[in-house]
Amino acid sequence: MKKFIGLIVMIASIASLAQSPEAMKKIEAAKIALITERLELSPEQAEKFWPIYREFGKQRQEVRRDFDQARRNFDPNKASEEENKKMLEMANQVKERQLKLEREYSDRILKVISSRQLNNLRKAENDFKEMLLRRIRAEQMKRQKQRRNDGRLNDRRN
């Protein structure tokens, strides 16, 4: 439990940082710590698990990046009906690729860890994402409140 509380504190400090490479490394380290704790990996399992998990993460990122690039320059309000249909089809293809990856890597990972651990992995990933998003939202609200307070101070000075 102490490790978990320490992890939350680490996430809190990380989320306050900009999206710098150092911040991303710290976020990844916090994620690894949470997953390691939740899965209770043996040293033998960890040695086999982490290379597969990292490879899976890279593959997932590539699938998302391809779609994000296509979506970045897409405006559904300016696109033709045909272009909108193509984008919808692309989104469905991305989901299919993601599901295929999930199945492939689940099978590989199940050769290293138990099904209980795999279910805990999915829960840990979701919990981590939720904690990070909550912390980011809290930081954004804190900054907005600070800006409002700074604006009031400036108004009072003028």
MOCORHU-V939289 format. One record per run of one state. SS is the DSSP state (alpha for helix, beta for strand, coil for the rest). FROM is the first residue (numbers start at 1). LEN is the number of residues. Records with the same first field share a line. If there is no record, write none. Layout:
# MOCORHU-V939289
SS=FROM-LEN, FROM-LEN
This chain:
# MOCORHU-V939289
coil=1-1, 16-5, 40-3, 73-8, 110-5, 158-1
alpha=2-14, 21-19, 43-30, 81-29, 115-43
